[in-house]
Amino acid sequence: MVIRARRFAALFVGLGSLGAYVAASGGESALPLEKVVLFTSGVGFFQHAGKVTDDATVEMTFKTEQINDLLKSMVLEDLGGGTVSSVSYASRDPITKTLGTFAVDLTDNPSMGQILGRLRGARIEVEAASPASGTIVGIETRKVAAGDDVTVEKEFITLLTKEGLRTIALDTVTRLKFLDERLQGELEKALAVLALGTDNERKSVTLDFAGKGPRQVRVGYVQEAPLWKTSYRVVLDDAVGGEKNQSLLQGWAIVENTTDQDWKDVRMSLVSGRPISFTMDLYQPLYLPRPEVRQELFASLLPQVYGQDLAKADKAFAAAGGRDGMRKQLADREMRLAAPTSAAAPAANVSVEEQALGMLQGTGSIQSLAQAAPLGELFRYEIAKPVSIGRQRSAMLPIVSARIEAEKVAIYDDRVLAKHPLAGLRLVNTTKLNLMQGPVTVYAGGVYAGDARIEDLPPGGERLVSYAIDLDVEVVPRMEPRPEAIVSVKLSKGTLVVTRKLTRRKVFEIKNSGADPANLLVEHPREEPWKLVKPEKPSETVRDRYRFAVTAEPGKPATLEVVEEQQTHQHLAIANTDDSTILFFTNTKETIPAVKEALGKVIERKRDIERLVQERAKREQEVQVVSQEQERIRQNMAQLERTSDLYTRYVQKFAAQEDRVETLRKEIAELQSGEQESRRALDDYLQTLELD
């Protein structure tokens, strides 16, 4: 199929180049890139500027995947009083939909015979063994002998010529031309669309400016771009002396040009922040599927057969029901089509686009290298000199070179390293620049000392960084458990509230084997509900830990003791608590006399209740024994004569037992009533207790 289609395309004359409908790009030289602003959110703002004269058209070329960002963010300015009339670009309509609009349907990669069959009625001119010209009548397939007992299928075209109908084998055709110029043009356009469909790499965007005379124009837009990164070097200046040295900080920005054009003498800005940015498919044409509403049709009336009245009525009723049902369905569908649909509007990319607009308006001159400008939630570095970076190349740009305050410290956290602390620095940003996060390489004594990592540091901010293991200092942590202690015992409406104090103690033994004193920061977890008791106050408190400063002299052990406490509250329902537990808290020295007295009364009342329970249980047991004895007597009496002496004795004994059971049941009821009354009295008494 493909071979035949290509062969077929070669047969037509006047097709020309398949890319003839793609305009050549010439806008890059007309509007050169003059400014680049890179963000740490994965986007960049690019600004082109140049001169145009009178009504001008500028063409720019972009990658296909960049068109969506372009449509979402492009800003154009005609600074000489002109206007921007339009921005046009190559459509991304599906090729099948575009091909379907031409008179020649090439959607399904048809063969030459299939195309000619679709153009029945068109006038063509054919060069073959026997040339002919005429109107296409149709295409047919025949089986033709190709040897002994072998047949092949061949396509033949039937033409209506002046001499009559002629049939020509398509495989003998060497040239074929449409005599209808409109049809020839449609075929050329369809083939051009197919050629454009294979070029998905780049698309042209045409900018139309309307005005008079020469004037300056600018174009800005946001595109996806690599994040720019920072790295720092800290050179410790030991010659300054003292604890806090004014060391050298050198910062570099790593910028990557992944575009297909060179950045030549562009103004560069680097923005630190997290503006909201997203992608949205604005390039792909969207089509809303619509329901199909069929035309309401009515069949012609049939000749009437005059039968009985009942049959006629039934038939009319059925026909009316069918028509009404059809009308109702159509009405329902029209109502659904007319009903408004709600769609949540996408959130606008306000942060980045407003930023881009502000840059286009030229709010001020470029600042020096060592200065930066705050932008609300953002922070911008302005590179003082124009920057040149070749396509697909990267560069390191200096953004800071200044003296900062750096104090040597040792940082110990047994969760990081159990034996030794880490050698570190306390950095204070004494520059006027916002330092973005990045790696820090530390040099001490003129040699490499280690690597660290710093978080975002505003002017005047302070951060700790660690870059090596301090082998001169050794720390031995030791946990010393403490028993829990009862702080208080309270009574509150039938509940015994016991407050306990939990204590944990951790000791750090520090040994410094170096030649100089070590300023050690010991980090300890900060956990709720533990409260720091000793030391009374930490040297520093951060989100999840305390820091304690300890100075360890060479050869002299130092000790840090950290004590923390927390209180827990235990709630016991007295009515459900056994006497031994109540007695335990009664005898505790932390229990005040009033609580002890109340607990003593509670125990007495509970013992009275227990006595009633035991008495009731004894009588219930006796009733059970009598019931078992009576069952034995019944079995024996069933075997005896009613006139025998033993039978009479059993009757008398049974009567005495019944009297006893009756007495026991009365006593059980009285004991139950007394038990219930005592429990109510205990509950009422407990509800009145509020002692602390």
HUDA-V558016 format. One line per field, one symbol per residue. phi: phi as a letter, one per 40 degrees, with the letter a starting at -180 (. if undefined). A space follows every 10 residues. Layout:
BEGIN
phi=???
END
This chain:
BEGIN
phi=.ccccccccc cccgcgcccc cccccbcccc bccbabbbbc bgbbbbbbaa bbbfcbbbbb bbcdcccccc ccbcbbbbcb gcbccabbac cbdddccccc cccbcbdcfc ccccccccbd hccbbbbadb daaibccibb bbcbcbicfb bbcbcbbbbc bcchcbbbcc cccbaabccc cccccccccc cccccccccc cbbcbbbbbb ibgcacbbbb abbcacccbb abbbbccccc ggcbccccbb bbbbbbbccc bccbfccbbb bbibccaaba cbcccbbccb ccbcccbbcc ccdcbcbccc cccccccccc cccccccccc cccccccccc bbbccccccc dccccccccc cgcacccccc babcbgcbab bbccbdbbbc dfbbabbcba aacbcbbcab bbacccaccb cbcabbcbcc ccbcccdicb bbbbggbcbi bbbbcdbcdg cbacbbbacc ccbbbbcacb cbccbccabb bafgbcbbbb bbbbbbbbbb bbcccbdbcb bccbdbbccc bcbadcacca bbdbacbbcb bbccgbcbbb bbbbbabbbb bbcccbcccc cccdcccccc ccdccccccc cccccccccc cccccccccc cccccccccc cccccccccb cccccccccc cccccccccc cccccccccc cccccccccc ccccccccca ba
END
